[in-house]
Amino acid sequence: RGRFLLVIRDFPLLLKGATPSVIASLRKFLEAKTISVIVTASPEEYHALIKKDALLDSLLEKITLEDANEEETTAVLMAHAFSVDRRKRVTVTYKAIQSVVHLSRQYMPRGGYPGTAVNVLDEGVRLARESGSRLVQAQHVREVMSVVGKVDVRAASGTERDKLRNLEAAMEKRVIGQRAAVSAVANALKRAKLDIRERTRPIGTF
């Protein structure tokens, strides 16, 4: 009907490299009656780059979108996993999906959900295929998260399990007369490494 919809993802990225003539063209698009324009930006980028341009800002109607919660993210990942199963000929386990949800929320809280979680799952699928596995498991997700989240969340190996088992005894050789404190710290570290701690709280408060 002579009407067009233009979607610009990550609008601030375009603005950062835009010349004055490009900015002027963008304003014309925003003012046009036959073109509807949708742009996306994080709240931080909006304040830093868009709001400073009063004219540009006045041409945009602001809509704040909240991140998907864990239940919604899980539903999106399950739907995505079924699609991956058909296209990539691999099977994504439910434990892998759970790991994506929990670990990405814990170590990438500002990523934007469910998009960030979907990206992590896709990387887990890629890793599984490269390693010759037809099954995407929680360990593949942990491998990915250890890289992108810059923190080692891989499951404990045999050597690491031995270290965890003997952690308290090793600490008592260096910390004398503080058995209760040593026990509390050791237990907190074990829970964190095994990923069975309360996710909304810090590893420990002493």
Summary of the structure (lengths in Angstrom):
residues: 206
radius of gyration: 23.7
end to end distance: 66.2
largest distance: 81.3
contacts: 521
relative contact order: 0.07
helix: 58%
strand: 7%
